[in-house]
Amino acid sequence: MKKLDACVVCGLPESDHHDFKATEVPDGCSCDLNTWQGTPGPVCDNFKGLDNEDPDSEMNEDVYCLICEHDRACHKKIK
């Protein structure tokens, strides 16, 4: 897990913060961390979108996984 120069509590960089706590990013995560509240959980093994019968369906393109809430790009990185 890598750590970013963004506070998990307020999102400010370490240089702008007096009591800094780094955001930990799970392996494979490429999400915009501004969309998360708190620390993102791990990326699950299989992306489950709105159309789970066809994982490559256009219905799943801009959807976050219904299991882990990471986007499709995160799931592609861990395979």
Order of alpha helices (4+ residues) and beta strands (2+ residues): beta-beta-alpha
